[in-house]
Amino acid sequence: MTAHIRGSRLLSPTRNGPVKSGCGISYRFLRRRCLGPGVSGTASRGPARLARVCRNDLAEYERMNAMTIQLATRDLPASTSSSGCEGVVEASIGIDLTLLGAAHANASTSVGAVLPVGYANFSRLVSSACAAMRGGIDFVSLDKTFRSRSDDPRPTEAVKVAAWMLSRSEGGVSVEVPPTVGAINAAVGILSRSSRGRATIAVEPVEGCDLAAIAGAAAQARSAGIGFAVRTAAEDLTPSSIQAIARFADSVHLLTGDPHRAREARFALRSAAAAFDRQLTLLTEIGIIVSGSMPAARERSLLVETMTGRPVFDGKASVVGTVYDVADTVEEWICLGAVDGIVFLPASLPTDLASVIRGIMPLLYARGIDTVCPCGHRDLLP
């Protein structure tokens, strides 16, 4: 597809704003170039005077001002998968919506206050999930800190919310549960009732947990049509744990800020999975604080750190900047072969969600990084 634009500015978004096309040559500029900056008066201002002194510049000005600028864009047929296009890389993109849950009760008791029971914003959860799917995001996730009620820490409540979201959206939902057989089986029983969307159960193994028992529960989840993911830090991976995870996990969420270390872990995990005739994808979590400029993003980061009293994204990859900075980081991780996908961790919702849908996703799509949108369309992409 070719965009034709006439005039003195090419309205194509770049890192530094609109790009001058080269034809923004004004009458005043030509006059100063031909007659010198010190010339003044009405006698020397006419176009005839300029034509005699600088006939070539005037011809160039007219030619450039009438030129048609062609923008190279991709136009994909509706019936053809984008994966068949040359130079397109498919990646799985998700976004975490845990911040839309209820505030933890200890947040108020720590300062000696007793507050009423808080509830998650269920309408905003569903609307955010639907907007994410329409914007080309593959799935949304809820981690183990999500609470539907501020006074109820039971993990089954988060699973119930995930199942409720599945019944009202067409995309994927991932929910984290404790690494126990009982919690996994309970989650399978709840999520298997939903006939819509794609459900994934995530666990983060801790020291001393029984990986063999978890593998059995993961097999039961797969038989029910539910995916199984493992969250782990890069430094916790050992040769034995890599072999164990490769036997039962469908995907691994790696927690690291180093893309080169992630690349090594991806190679080791995928090689181990191939030995068992299985396929495994590796994703990483990237925290984002997005604003219109770098100084504004840094101010937001300082504000969030002051409010929470701790580093925003401790031990994880993070980007503080504009949508272009985030797109650059995602492109670096994926094109380096470090990961198969990204899970965005927004610092605030729905502000950063809007930045992902309207800013980051179109940039990634334009750079040839495509996603398999579960609902089959991208209504919010320009």
ABEGO torsion letter per residue (X at the ends): XBBBBBEABBBBBBAAEBBBAGABBBAAAAAAAAAEAABBEAAAABAAAAAAABAAAAAAAAAAAABBBBBBBBBBBAABBAAABBGBBBBBBBBBAAAABBBBAAAAAAAGBBBBBBBBBAAAAAAAAAAAAAAGBABBBBBAABBABAABABAAAAAAAAAAAAAABABBBBBBBBBBAAAAAAAAAAAAABABEBBBBBBBBBBGBBAAAAAAAAAAAAAAGBBBBBBBBAAABBAAAAAAAAAABABBBBBBABAAAAAAAAAAAAAAAAAAGBBBBBBBBBBBBBBABAAAAAAAAAAAAAAAGBBABBGBBBBBEBAAAAAAAAAAAAAAGABABBBBBBABOAAAAAAAAAAAAAAAAAAGBBBBBAAGBBAABX
